[in-house]
Amino acid sequence: MNLILGGSMLEKYFDYKKHKTDFNTEVRAGVTTFLTMAYILALQPMIMSAGGFDGGSIFTATVFATAIACFIMGFYGKTWPIGLSCGMGLNAYVAYYVCGTLGHTPQEALGAVLVAGVIFLAISLTPIRAWIINAIPRSLKLGIGAGIGLFLALIGFTLMGLTVSNEVTVVQLQNGFHKDPLIMVALAALITMFVLDKLKIKGAIIIALTSWTVIAWIFIPNEILDKNYSNFGGFADGIISMKIPAMTHLLDFNLSAIFSGAMMSVIFTLFFVDFFDTAGTLTSVANVAGKVDRNGRVEDIDKALLADSAGTVAGALLGTTTVTSYVESGSGVKEGGRTGMTSIVIGVLFLSMIFFSPLFLSIPKQIDAAVLIFVSILFLQNLKDIEWEDITESGPAALAAMTMAYTYNISHGIAVAFVAYALIKIFTGSIKGVSPAIWIVAVLSAINLYIY
């Protein structure tokens, strides 16, 4: 059967020979990428539940949104072996800031996600896309990426119970944390992720997540577990269930708040982060896959951006947050994935997880938090590529990262970075070569901060 499928229609459509790959290689690459990003099925419901979303609905929506986005990438952007799912960072931003701090309803938050996705989709159809991508300095992109990492780390430490608030020091280590068995199991899971990743074992996150969850289920008393499950109080229904959680957030969005000052800032943040995170991910994967030409241009990036933006719109309609390209796709590319067939395999595997909702919804929140901390470190790796020798570049980048963490707000980090970048360039006489887009975004950012 494999030979028939791999040697007929799929062979012709994806042109395996041209891309120096074959059906079996594409399948192996898809499985590899799936294993590195499957953790989102545990984290997404847990994170969004904190914002008032229904965890079961989020699980189902995430499965279908991921599959749809991967299929669009596979069949339309057929030269891209990319996995897509709900973006880390923006999901926490929506749950903890938009819904938590600002007090917006899940419906209003989904409305903002939808509008940001439509804007992304519209821009992906125009030349504005390339102009924006090329206009934003690399240092700011890196600083914003690192800031999202610090934002996730703070949430992870808090969820795990390692840190608590303190009036004098702001935060402090939780007294007696070592007496909490779930915190100790979560720390063990975190160390396991580091070790497996160092040993280059595929699926380090999902292996550590599931194995230590099973250990927690076996050795930690039920009365402790029942208070700390991410959703619904445990796995009483078993590991597999033919009853798929209802999609209560399907088409459940509200656009009434999108014109308020705060929500316009939210929409800008959702669009900005998704747009540049996608561009950065695609560029990174393109370098590994050999899709960058002699002039530094990425082949077929327009199709990939369009597929990504369509995924975000689909995700919002289904009832989940921004869908974006995953940098973990690089693991599949390293396994030889070179076409959209890899994306299709990822989508199929996510669909197969639809019956495992009891498993993914019964992971102790402390272990989920360990995954958040591990993922945050992947974001923080952006710091090493910042041009530290030039303070006009590194200063705003560092401010972006610190502001996101210390104000608990991704949009503030972006705004402060652009305002600082513009002012520093003006007062150091370094405005030559700065794109007009920088001045436009800097002015909008200043207005955003003033209104806030």
C-alpha positions in Angstrom: 0.0 0.0 0.0 2.8 2.4 0.9 4.5 1.7 -2.5 1.3 2.4 -4.3 0.6 5.6 -2.5 4.2 6.8 -2.6 4.8 5.9 -6.2 1.7 7.2 -7.9 -0.3 10.3 -7.1 1.8 11.6 -4.2 5.0 10.9 -6.2 3.7 13.0 -9.0 2.2 15.8 -6.9 5.2 16.3 -4.6 7.8 15.4 -7.1 10.0 13.4 -4.7 12.8 13.0 -7.2 13.2 16.7 -7.7 13.5 17.3 -4.0 15.7 14.2 -3.4 13.3 12.5 -1.1 10.8 9.6 -1.1 7.5 8.6 0.5 9.1 6.7 3.4 11.5 9.6 4.2 8.6 12.1 4.2 6.6 9.9 6.6 9.6 9.5 8.9 10.1 13.3 8.9 6.4 13.9 9.7 6.5 11.5 12.6 9.6 13.2 14.0 8.1 16.7 13.8 4.9 15.4 15.3 6.7 14.0 18.3 8.5 17.3 18.9 5.3 19.4 18.9 2.6 17.1 20.2 3.1 18.7 23.7 0.7 21.5 22.5 -2.2 19.1 23.0 -1.5 19.1 26.7 -0.4 22.7 27.1 -3.1 24.5 25.0 -6.1 23.3 27.0 -4.3 24.0 30.3 -3.2 27.5 29.3 -6.5 28.5 27.8 -8.5 27.2 30.7 -6.9 29.9 32.8 -8.6 32.5 30.6 -12.1 31.0 31.0 -12.1 28.8 27.9 -13.5 25.3 28.0 -10.5 22.9 28.1 -12.2 20.1 26.2 -13.4 22.4 23.5 -9.9 23.9 23.2 -8.4 20.4 22.8 -10.7 19.4 20.0 -10.3 22.8 18.3 -6.6 22.5 18.5 -6.6 19.1 16.9 -8.7 20.2 14.0 -7.0 23.6 13.6 -3.6 21.9 13.5 -4.7 19.3 11.0 -6.4 21.9 8.7 -3.3 24.2 8.8 -1.0 21.3 8.1 -3.1 20.1 5.2 -3.2 23.6 3.7 0.6 23.8 4.1 1.0 20.4 2.6 -1.3 20.7 -0.4 -0.9 24.4 -1.2 2.6 25.2 0.0 3.7 21.8 -1.2 7.5 22.4 -1.1 7.3 23.2 2.7 7.7 20.4 5.3 6.2 22.5 8.0 4.1 21.6 11.1 1.7 24.2 12.4 -0.3 24.5 15.5 -1.3 27.0 18.2 1.6 29.3 18.9 3.3 29.3 22.3 3.5 32.8 23.8 0.4 34.2 22.1 -1.8 31.5 23.7 -0.5 32.6 27.2 -0.9 36.2 26.2 -4.6 35.7 25.3 -5.4 33.6 28.4 -3.4 35.4 31.1 -3.4 39.0 29.8 -6.3 39.6 27.4 -8.8 37.5 29.4 -7.1 37.6 32.8 -5.7 41.1 33.2 -7.9 43.0 30.7 -11.0 41.0 31.6 -12.2 40.3 28.1 -14.4 37.3 27.5 -13.1 34.3 25.5 -15.5 35.3 22.7 -14.0 38.8 22.5 -10.5 37.3 22.6 -11.3 35.0 19.7 -12.7 38.0 17.8 -9.3 39.6 18.2 -7.5 36.5 17.0 -9.8 36.3 14.0 -9.3 39.9 13.0 -5.5 39.5 13.4 -5.6 36.4 11.2 -7.7 38.1 8.5 -5.2 41.0 8.4 -2.3 38.6 8.1 -4.1 36.8 5.3 -4.8 40.0 3.5 -1.2 41.2 3.8 0.1 37.8 2.7 -1.7 38.4 -0.7 0.1 41.8 -1.3 3.6 43.1 -1.8 3.3 44.7 1.7 4.3 41.3 3.1 7.9 41.5 1.9 8.2 45.2 2.7 7.3 44.6 6.3 9.5 41.5 6.7 12.5 43.3 5.3 11.8 46.5 7.3 12.0 45.3 10.9 15.6 45.0 12.2 16.8 41.5 13.0 17.8 42.6 16.5 14.2 43.5 17.4 12.8 40.3 16.0 15.3 38.4 18.2 14.7 40.5 21.3 10.9 40.0 20.9 11.4 36.3 20.6 13.5 36.2 23.7 11.0 38.3 25.5 8.2 35.8 24.8 10.5 33.2 26.3 10.9 35.1 29.5 7.1 35.7 29.6 6.5 31.9 29.3 9.1 31.2 31.9 7.4 33.4 34.4 4.1 31.7 33.8 5.8 28.3 34.0 7.5 29.0 37.4 4.2 30.3 38.8 2.1 27.4 37.5 4.6 24.9 38.8 4.4 26.5 42.3 8.2 27.3 42.4 7.6 31.1 42.8 5.0 33.2 44.6 4.4 36.9 44.9 6.2 39.0 47.6 5.5 42.6 48.4 9.2 43.4 49.0 11.0 41.3 46.4 8.0 41.0 44.0 8.7 37.3 43.6 10.3 34.7 45.7 11.0 30.9 45.9 8.0 29.0 47.3 8.8 28.0 50.9 8.8 24.2 51.3 8.5 23.6 47.5 10.6 20.5 48.0 7.9 18.9 50.1 5.4 19.1 47.2 5.7 15.7 45.3 4.2 17.1 42.1 6.7 20.0 42.0 9.5 17.5 42.4 8.1 15.2 39.7 7.8 18.3 37.4 11.4 19.3 38.0 12.4 15.7 37.3 10.5 16.0 34.0 12.3 19.2 33.2 15.7 17.6 33.7 14.7 14.6 31.6 13.8 17.0 28.7 17.3 18.5 28.9 19.0 15.1 29.0 17.0 13.6 26.2 17.5 16.7 24.1 21.2 16.6 24.7 21.2 13.0 23.6 19.3 14.0 20.5 16.5 11.7 21.2 13.4 12.7 19.1 10.3 13.7 21.0 12.2 14.7 24.2 9.3 16.8 25.4 6.5 14.4 24.8 8.6 11.4 26.2 9.4 13.3 29.4 5.8 14.6 29.7 4.1 11.3 29.3 6.5 9.2 31.3 6.6 11.4 34.4 2.8 11.9 34.2 2.4 8.1 34.4 4.9 8.0 37.3 2.8 10.7 39.1 -0.4 8.8 38.5 1.1 5.6 40.0 2.9 7.0 43.0 1.2 10.3 44.1 -2.0 10.0 46.1 -5.3 10.7 44.3 -6.3 13.4 46.7 -3.2 15.4 45.6 -3.6 14.6 41.9 -7.3 15.5 41.8 -6.5 19.1 42.9 -3.8 19.6 40.3 -5.1 18.2 37.0 -5.0 20.6 34.1 -8.6 20.0 33.3 -11.7 18.1 34.5 -10.2 16.3 37.5 -8.3 13.4 36.2 -8.4 10.4 33.9 -11.5 8.6 35.3 -12.6 7.9 31.8 -9.4 6.1 30.9 -6.7 7.0 28.4 -8.8 6.7 25.3 -12.3 7.8 24.7 -14.5 7.6 21.7 -16.4 10.6 23.0 -14.8 13.7 21.5 -15.1 16.9 23.7 -17.7 19.2 22.3 -16.4 22.3 20.4 -18.3 24.9 22.5 -16.2 27.7 21.1 -16.9 26.9 17.5 -17.8 30.2 15.7 -18.2 31.7 19.2 -16.4 35.0 18.6 -17.5 38.5 19.4 -16.2 41.5 17.4 -17.8 44.2 19.6 -14.6 45.1 21.5 -12.1 45.2 18.6 -12.3 49.0 18.3 -11.4 49.8 21.9 -7.8 51.1 22.4 -6.7 48.1 24.5 -8.1 45.6 22.0 -6.6 47.3 19.0 -3.3 47.0 20.8 -4.0 43.3 21.3 -4.8 42.8 17.6 -1.6 44.5 16.6 0.4 42.3 19.0 -1.3 39.1 17.7 -0.6 40.1 14.1 2.9 41.3 14.7 4.1 38.3 16.7 2.5 35.8 14.4 3.7 37.5 11.3 7.4 37.7 12.3 7.5 34.5 14.2 6.2 32.8 11.0 8.7 34.6 8.8 11.5 33.7 11.2 10.5 30.1 11.5 10.2 29.7 7.7 13.5 31.3 7.1 15.2 29.0 9.7 13.6 25.9 8.1 14.4 27.1 4.6 18.1 27.4 5.5 18.1 23.7 6.7 16.1 22.6 3.7 18.2 24.4 1.2 15.4 26.7 0.0 17.4 29.9 0.2 18.8 31.1 -3.2 22.1 32.9 -3.8 20.5 36.3 -3.2 19.2 35.3 0.2 15.6 35.0 -0.9 13.5 32.2 0.4 11.8 30.2 -2.3 8.0 30.0 -2.2 7.7 31.8 1.1 4.6 33.6 -0.2 2.7 30.2 -0.3 3.9 29.3 3.2 2.8 32.6 4.7 -0.6 32.4 3.0 -1.0 28.8 4.3 0.0 30.0 7.8 -2.4 32.9 7.9 -5.2 30.7 6.6 -4.5 28.4 9.5 -4.9 31.2 12.0 -8.3 32.2 10.5 -9.4 28.6 10.6 -8.2 28.2 14.2 -10.2 31.3 15.4 -13.3 30.1 13.7 -12.9 26.7 15.4 -12.4 28.4 18.7 -8.7 28.4 19.5 -5.8 30.8 19.4 -3.3 31.9 16.7 -2.0 29.0 14.6 1.6 29.4 13.4 4.5 27.5 11.9 6.5 25.6 14.4 10.3 25.9 14.6 10.3 22.3 15.7 9.7 21.5 12.0 13.4 21.7 11.7 13.7 18.3 13.3 11.7 16.7 10.5 13.7 18.6 7.9 16.9 17.1 9.4 15.3 13.7 9.0 15.0 14.4 5.3 11.6 16.0 5.0 11.5 18.2 1.9 7.9 18.5 0.7 4.4 19.1 1.9 3.9 15.4 2.4 5.7 15.9 5.7 3.0 18.4 6.7 0.2 16.0 5.7 1.7 13.2 7.9 1.8 15.7 10.8 -1.8 16.6 10.3 -3.0 13.0 10.1 -1.1 12.2 13.3 -2.7 15.1 15.1 -6.1 13.9 13.9 -5.4 10.5 15.3 -5.0 12.1 18.8 -8.6 13.2 18.9 -9.6 10.0 20.9 -6.8 10.6 23.5 -8.4 13.6 25.1 -8.6 11.9 28.6 -4.8 11.5 28.4 -3.9 15.0 27.4 -6.5 16.6 29.7 -5.3 14.6 32.7 -1.7 15.8 33.0 -0.8 17.6 36.3 -0.4 21.3 35.7 3.0 21.2 37.3 4.3 18.9 34.6 2.7 21.1 32.0 4.6 24.0 33.6 7.8 22.1 33.2 7.2 22.0 29.4 6.5 25.7 29.4 9.9 26.4 31.1 11.7 24.1 28.6 10.0 25.8 25.6 10.9 29.2 27.1 14.5 28.3 26.9 14.2 27.5 23.2 12.9 31.1 22.7 15.7 32.5 24.8 18.2 31.1 22.4 17.4 34.2 20.3 19.6 36.2 22.6 22.9 34.7 21.3 22.3 36.1 17.8 21.7 39.7 18.8 24.4 42.2 17.7 25.6 43.0 21.2 28.5 45.2 20.0 26.1 47.8 18.7 24.1 49.3 21.6 21.6 50.9 19.2 20.6 47.4 18.1 21.1 45.4 21.3 19.6 48.0 23.7 16.1 48.0 22.2 16.2 44.2 21.7 17.1 43.7 25.4 14.4 46.2 26.5 11.8 44.3 24.5 12.7 41.1 26.3 12.8 42.6 29.8 9.7 44.7 29.4 7.6 41.6 28.4 8.7 39.7 31.5 8.6 42.6 34.0 5.3 44.1 32.9 3.7 40.8 32.1 2.7 42.1 28.7 4.0 41.1 25.3 2.5 44.2 23.6 4.3 46.5 26.0 7.6 44.9 25.1 7.0 45.4 21.4 5.9 49.0 21.9 8.8 50.0 24.2 11.3 48.3 21.8 10.2 50.3 18.7 10.0 53.6 20.6 13.4 53.1 22.1 14.9 52.0 18.7 13.6 55.1 16.9 14.7 57.5 19.6 18.2 56.0 19.9 18.7 56.1 16.1 17.6 59.7 16.0 19.8 60.9 18.9 22.9 59.0 17.7 22.5 60.3 14.2 22.1 56.7 12.9 18.8 57.2 11.0 20.4 56.5 7.6 19.0 53.3 6.2 16.2 53.0 8.7 13.0 51.9 7.0 10.0 54.2 7.0 8.1 51.3 8.6 10.1 51.7 11.8 9.0 55.3 12.2 5.4 54.4 11.5 5.4 51.5 14.0 7.3 53.6 16.6 4.6 56.4 16.5 1.8 53.8 16.7 3.6 52.2 19.6 4.0 55.5 21.5 0.3 56.2 21.0 -0.5 52.7 22.2 1.6 53.2 25.4 0.0 56.6 26.0 -3.6 55.3 25.6 -2.8 52.4 27.9 
